Every structure is written in C-alpha cells, then in structure tokens.
Amino acid sequence: MQLPPDPETERKRIQRGRNRALGLILVGLVVLFYLITIAKMR
C-alpha cells in the first residue's frame, strides 16, 4: 500500500511545474519579440 503524498512535497512539485511553464512562456515571448523586431527592420 502506498502512503499518501506529503502535502509539502506535492505543493513544491506543482510549483516547480508552474515555474517551468512560466519560464517557457517568457522565453517564447522574448523570441517572438526578437523575431518581430528583426522582421520590421527589413
């Protein structure tokens, strides 16, 4: 039988996933703005 997950560990795991998602979104936006800037200069 499995023990129920520790609430603190579970919360940290969820936060880590959320932070990773937010980081990816930020990187994506930076790349998008960079590409738009390059396209406007041409």
N, CA, C and O atoms as a printed pandas DataFrame, in Angstrom:
     atom_number atom_name residue_name chain_id  residue_number  x_coord  y_coord  z_coord
0              1         N          MET        A               1    0.845   -1.203    0.000
1              2        CA          MET        A               1    0.000    0.000    0.000
2              3         C          MET        A               1    0.879    1.251    0.000
3              4         O          MET        A               1    1.904    1.303    0.680
4              5         N          GLN        A               2    0.465    2.251   -0.767
5              6        CA          GLN        A               2    1.259    3.472   -0.891
6              7         C          GLN        A               2    0.814    4.497    0.137
7              8         O          GLN        A               2   -0.375    4.634    0.425
8              9         N          LEU        A               3    1.781    5.210    0.683
9             10        CA          LEU        A               3    1.469    6.299    1.606
10            11         C          LEU        A               3    0.954    7.493    0.808
11            12         O          LEU        A               3    1.393    7.715   -0.321
12            13         N          PRO        A               4    0.031    8.264    1.378
13            14        CA          PRO        A               4   -0.422    9.470    0.669
14            15         C          PRO        A               4    0.752   10.448    0.533
15            16         O          PRO        A               4    1.587   10.537    1.432
16            17         N          PRO        A               5    0.821   11.184   -0.586
17            18        CA          PRO        A               5    1.959   12.096   -0.782
18            19         C          PRO        A               5    1.974   13.198    0.277
19            20         O          PRO        A               5    0.931   13.692    0.704
20            21         N          ASP        A               6    3.177   13.564    0.683
21            22        CA          ASP        A               6    3.347   14.645    1.648
22            23         C          ASP        A               6    2.845   15.946    1.015
23            24         O          ASP        A               6    3.278   16.293   -0.084
24            25         N          PRO        A               7    1.945   16.669    1.678
25            26        CA          PRO        A               7    1.378   17.893    1.073
26            27         C          PRO        A               7    2.460   18.911    0.678
27            28         O          PRO        A               7    2.348   19.569   -0.356
28            29         N          GLU        A               8    3.494   19.033    1.498
29            30        CA          GLU        A               8    4.573   19.985    1.205
30            31         C          GLU        A               8    5.321   19.581   -0.072
31            32         O          GLU        A               8    5.601   20.420   -0.928
32            33         N          THR        A               9    5.635   18.299   -0.188
33            34        CA          THR        A               9    6.329   17.799   -1.376
34            35         C          THR        A               9    5.454   17.991   -2.616
35            36         O          THR        A               9    5.934   18.396   -3.675
36            37         N          GLU        A              10    4.175   17.696   -2.465
37            38        CA          GLU        A              10    3.227   17.835   -3.582
38            39         C          GLU        A              10    3.153   19.299   -4.032
39            40         O          GLU        A              10    3.153   19.593   -5.227
40            41         N          ARG        A              11    3.090   20.206   -3.059
41            42        CA          ARG        A              11    2.997   21.638   -3.367
42            43         C          ARG        A              11    4.248   22.109   -4.107
43            44         O          ARG        A              11    4.158   22.872   -5.069
44            45         N          LYS        A              12    5.413   21.651   -3.653
45            46        CA          LYS        A              12    6.664   22.029   -4.315
46            47         C          LYS        A              12    6.709   21.490   -5.743
47            48         O          LYS        A              12    7.184   22.173   -6.651
48            49         N          ARG        A              13    6.215   20.263   -5.942
49            50        CA          ARG        A              13    6.207   19.667   -7.277
50            51         C          ARG        A              13    5.317   20.482   -8.218
51            52         O          ARG        A              13    5.681   20.730   -9.368
52            53         N          ILE        A              14    4.164   20.888   -7.727
53            54        CA          ILE        A              14    3.228   21.681   -8.534
54            55         C          ILE        A              14    3.848   23.038   -8.867
55            56         O          ILE        A              14    3.767   23.502  -10.004
56            57         N          GLN        A              15    4.471   23.673   -7.860
57            58        CA          GLN        A              15    5.105   24.974   -8.087
58            59         C          GLN        A              15    6.231   24.872   -9.102
59            60         O          GLN        A              15    6.402   25.756   -9.942
60            61         N          ARG        A              16    7.006   23.777   -9.020
61            62        CA          ARG        A              16    8.116   23.596   -9.955
62            63         C          ARG        A              16    7.579   23.503  -11.385
63            64         O          ARG        A              16    8.140   24.105  -12.301
64            65         N          GLY        A              17    6.507   22.759  -11.570
65            66        CA          GLY        A              17    5.903   22.642  -12.902
66            67         C          GLY        A              17    5.375   23.966  -13.404
67            68         O          GLY        A              17    5.517   24.296  -14.581
68            69         N          ARG        A              18    4.763   24.729  -12.505
69            70        CA          ARG        A              18    4.210   26.038  -12.876
70            71         C          ARG        A              18    5.345   26.995  -13.250
71            72         O          ARG        A              18    5.244   27.737  -14.227
72            73         N          ASN        A              19    6.427   26.971  -12.463
73            74        CA          ASN        A              19    7.573   27.834  -12.751
74            75         C          ASN        A              19    8.184   27.490  -14.101
75            76         O          ASN        A              19    8.558   28.379  -14.867
76            77         N          ARG        A              20    8.283   26.197  -14.388
77            78        CA          ARG        A              20    8.846   25.768  -15.678
78            79         C          ARG        A              20    7.969   26.272  -16.821
79            80         O          ARG        A              20    8.480   26.763  -17.827
80            81         N          ALA        A              21    6.652   26.153  -16.667
81            82        CA          ALA        A              21    5.722   26.606  -17.704
82            83         C          ALA        A              21    5.848   28.117  -17.916
83            84         O          ALA        A              21    5.892   28.584  -19.054
84            85         N          LEU        A              22    5.906   28.877  -16.820
85            86        CA          LEU        A              22    6.033   30.329  -16.925
86            87         C          LEU        A              22    7.354   30.712  -17.590
87            88         O          LEU        A              22    7.401   31.644  -18.392
88            89         N          GLY        A              23    8.411   30.004  -17.260
89            90        CA          GLY        A              23    9.706   30.265  -17.870
90            91         C          GLY        A              23    9.674   30.039  -19.373
91            92         O          GLY        A              23   10.222   30.829  -20.142
92            93         N          LEU        A              24    9.026   28.948  -19.787
93            94        CA          LEU        A              24    8.925   28.653  -21.216
94            95         C          LEU        A              24    8.115   29.725  -21.942
95            96         O          LEU        A              24    8.458   30.131  -23.052
96            97         N          ILE        A              25    7.038   30.177  -21.303
97            98        CA          ILE        A              25    6.206   31.229  -21.906
98            99         C          ILE        A              25    7.028   32.509  -22.072
99           100         O          ILE        A              25    6.971   33.154  -23.119
100          101         N          LEU        A              26    7.794   32.876  -21.035
101          102        CA          LEU        A              26    8.625   34.081  -21.106
102          103         C          LEU        A              26    9.660   33.979  -22.221
103          104         O          LEU        A              26    9.849   34.922  -22.990
104          105         N          VAL        A              27   10.325   32.836  -22.305
105          106        CA          VAL        A              27   11.324   32.633  -23.364
106          107         C          VAL        A              27   10.650   32.736  -24.729
107          108         O          VAL        A              27   11.195   33.347  -25.648
108          109         N          GLY        A              28    9.472   32.142  -24.862
109          110        CA          GLY        A              28    8.739   32.205  -26.117
110          111         C          GLY        A              28    8.394   33.635  -26.512
111          112         O          GLY        A              28    8.511   34.005  -27.680
112          113         N          LEU        A              29    7.970   34.439  -25.543
113          114        CA          LEU        A              29    7.636   35.837  -25.823
114          115         C          LEU        A              29    8.872   36.628  -26.239
115          116         O          LEU        A              29    8.816   37.437  -27.164
116          117         N          VAL        A              30    9.984   36.390  -25.553
117          118        CA          VAL        A              30   11.226   37.083  -25.900
118          119         C          VAL        A              30   11.622   36.759  -27.339
119          120         O          VAL        A              30   11.978   37.653  -28.107
120          121         N          VAL        A              31   11.558   35.474  -27.699
121          122        CA          VAL        A              31   11.898   35.064  -29.065
122          123         C          VAL        A              31   10.938   35.708  -30.061
123          124         O          VAL        A              31   11.357   36.177  -31.119
124          125         N          LEU        A              32    9.654   35.731  -29.723
125          126        CA          LEU        A              32    8.655   36.326  -30.604
126          127         C          LEU        A              32    8.945   37.809  -30.849
127          128         O          LEU        A              32    8.939   38.263  -31.993
128          129         N          PHE        A              33    9.198   38.566  -29.769
129          130        CA          PHE        A              33    9.504   39.996  -29.918
130          131         C          PHE        A              33   10.780   40.204  -30.720
131          132         O          PHE        A              33   10.868   41.129  -31.528
132          133         N          TYR        A              34   11.768   39.344  -30.497
133          134        CA          TYR        A              34   13.028   39.431  -31.226
134          135         C          TYR        A              34   12.783   39.253  -32.733
135          136         O          TYR        A              34   13.281   40.024  -33.554
136          137         N          LEU        A              35   12.005   38.219  -33.070
137          138        CA          LEU        A              35   11.727   37.956  -34.481
138          139         C          LEU        A              35   10.919   39.088  -35.118
139          140         O          LEU        A              35   11.159   39.457  -36.268
140          141         N          ILE        A              36    9.960   39.636  -34.366
141          142        CA          ILE        A              36    9.155   40.750  -34.895
142          143         C          ILE        A              36   10.054   41.958  -35.156
143          144         O          ILE        A              36    9.919   42.631  -36.178
144          145         N          THR        A              37   10.971   42.227  -34.228
145          146        CA          THR        A              37   11.896   43.347  -34.390
146          147         C          THR        A              37   12.762   43.168  -35.618
147          148         O          THR        A              37   12.936   44.104  -36.398
148          149         N          ILE        A              38   13.305   41.980  -35.798
149          150        CA          ILE        A              38   14.134   41.676  -36.970
150          151         C          ILE        A              38   13.317   41.864  -38.257
151          152         O          ILE        A              38   13.806   42.443  -39.228
152          153         N          ALA        A              39   12.078   41.374  -38.257
153          154        CA          ALA        A              39   11.224   41.468  -39.445
154          155         C          ALA        A              39   10.905   42.918  -39.785
155          156         O          ALA        A              39   10.839   43.273  -40.961
156          157         N          LYS        A              40   10.704   43.772  -38.760
157          158        CA          LYS        A              40   10.372   45.177  -39.006
158          159         C          LYS        A              40   11.562   45.951  -39.560
159          160         O          LYS        A              40   11.373   46.913  -40.305
160          161         N          MET        A              41   12.783   45.553  -39.214
161          162        CA          MET        A              41   13.975   46.263  -39.679
162          163         C          MET        A              41   14.225   46.026  -41.173
163          164         O          MET        A              41   14.858   46.851  -41.833
164          165         N          ARG        A              42   13.738   44.918  -41.700
165          166        CA          ARG        A              42   13.989   44.613  -43.117
166          167         C          ARG        A              42   13.091   45.418  -44.031
167          168         O          ARG        A              42   13.171   45.283  -45.252
